[in-house]
């Protein structure tokens, strides 16, 4: 059989398959706020309900870490912060390399202000 005869049949089969695979309409519930901040929406899929959550909490649990000053952590009074002066678990401890822009191992008032 010639290929030009099979081409229309193949296109019809492809179109029928695409129609069968098209997604079904999704029913969704209204937006609701969820505990911790943000919003959520309940969707009903063929496989069952799906909850989608997005947004940020109204307050960060470590927001105070981002308001810190040199004076708050400077234990030796030299006007700069070194790694050993930053408490473990503080936001600045995990972001020290980022805040220390000139990579001298010390965070100055200017570097800290740029981080806020």
Secondary structure, DSSP 4 states (H G I P E B T S, - for coil): --HHHHHHHHHHHHHHHHHHTSPPP-EEPPPEE-TTSSEEEEEEETTEEEEEEES--SS-TTGGGGG--HHHH-SS-SSSB-GGGSPTT-HHHHTHHHH-TT-SS-B-HHHHHHH-
